[in-house]
Amino acid sequence: MTYEERKEQVKSYLGKTVKIGIDRPIGYVHKKEKYALTYPINYGYIPDVFGGDGEELDVYLLGVEYPVEEYECKIIGIVHRHNDIEDKLVGAPIGMTFTKEEIKSAVNFQEQYYDSEIETE
């Protein structure tokens, strides 16, 4: 997938409602080489849609304060990673909104390791 295709793909989801699977629910501990990352929010993917890394397209889910296995949400933002091969989508319950600053704060647990910027509708 080219850089341009990757950017077109994530932009095409902005404002759309999607059903996502959650593979890292709130409280999930992801062990990395040098540290462990605990997820304070639900994190998942859009099934059968593949992103820049060849894996299913990832989605941070904000506004749901308990672990879920799947969720229908509206895509309210994009985390554009400048130093990685993939971008992330940001979903929220339908009718719920977050500012760029709120999104940045919520995803910082993971995005602190990347050069990224937030785009919203």
C-alpha positions in Angstrom: 0.0 0.0 0.0 1.5 3.4 -1.0 1.5 6.4 1.3 -1.2 8.0 -0.7 -3.4 4.9 -0.7 -3.0 4.7 3.1 -4.1 8.3 3.6 -7.0 7.9 1.2 -8.1 4.8 3.0 -8.2 6.3 6.5 -9.8 9.6 5.3 -12.6 7.5 3.6 -13.8 6.4 7.1 -14.0 9.8 8.7 -17.6 10.4 9.7 -18.7 6.9 8.9 -20.4 4.4 11.3 -18.5 1.1 11.5 -18.7 -2.1 13.5 -15.3 -2.9 15.1 -13.9 -5.9 16.9 -12.0 -5.3 20.1 -8.8 -7.3 20.6 -7.3 -5.1 23.3 -10.1 -4.2 25.8 -9.6 -1.7 28.7 -7.1 -3.3 31.1 -5.4 -5.4 28.4 -1.6 -5.7 29.0 0.5 -5.8 25.9 4.1 -6.9 26.7 6.7 -5.2 24.6 10.4 -5.9 24.5 11.4 -3.4 27.1 8.1 -2.5 28.8 4.4 -3.5 29.2 1.6 -1.3 27.9 -1.7 -1.4 29.7 -4.7 -0.2 27.6 -6.8 2.5 29.4 -9.3 2.4 26.5 -10.7 -0.2 24.2 -8.6 -0.8 21.0 -9.6 -2.9 18.1 -10.0 -3.0 14.3 -12.4 -3.0 11.4 -12.8 -6.7 10.4 -11.5 -7.5 6.9 -10.2 -4.0 6.2 -6.4 -4.0 6.0 -4.2 -1.0 6.8 -0.7 0.1 5.9 1.0 -2.7 8.0 -1.0 -5.4 6.2 -3.0 -6.1 9.4 -6.7 -5.1 10.0 -7.1 -1.4 10.3 -6.8 -0.3 13.9 -9.4 1.8 15.8 -9.1 3.5 19.2 -12.5 3.5 20.9 -13.2 6.4 23.2 -16.2 7.1 25.4 -16.9 3.4 26.4 -15.6 3.0 29.9 -15.9 -0.7 30.2 -14.3 -3.6 28.2 -16.2 -4.7 25.1 -15.7 -7.4 22.5 -17.3 -5.4 19.6 -18.9 -2.0 19.1 -20.7 0.0 16.5 -19.1 3.5 16.5 -18.7 6.6 14.5 -15.2 7.4 13.2 -14.5 10.8 14.6 -10.8 11.1 14.0 -7.6 9.8 12.5 -4.2 9.5 14.1 -1.7 10.2 11.3 1.6 8.6 12.1 4.5 10.3 10.4 7.2 7.8 11.4 5.3 4.5 10.9 3.7 2.5 8.1 0.2 2.8 9.5 -2.4 5.3 10.8 -5.1 4.7 13.4 -8.8 5.6 13.4 -10.6 7.0 16.4 -14.1 5.9 17.1 -16.8 7.0 19.6 -20.3 6.1 20.4 -22.7 7.7 17.9 -23.5 11.2 19.0 -20.5 11.6 21.2 -17.6 13.9 20.3 -14.1 14.6 21.5 -11.8 17.5 20.8 -8.3 16.9 19.2 -6.8 17.6 22.6 -9.1 15.0 24.3 -8.3 12.4 21.6 -4.5 13.2 22.0 -4.7 12.7 25.7 -6.7 9.5 25.5 -4.3 7.8 22.9 -1.1 9.2 24.4 -0.4 5.9 26.2 0.5 4.5 22.9 1.1 7.5 20.6 3.8 8.9 22.8 6.2 6.5 21.0 5.3 8.0 17.6 5.4 11.3 15.7 1.7 11.6 15.1 -1.0 14.2 14.6 -4.8 14.1 15.1 -7.3 14.9 12.3 -11.0 15.3 13.1 -14.1 16.0 11.1 
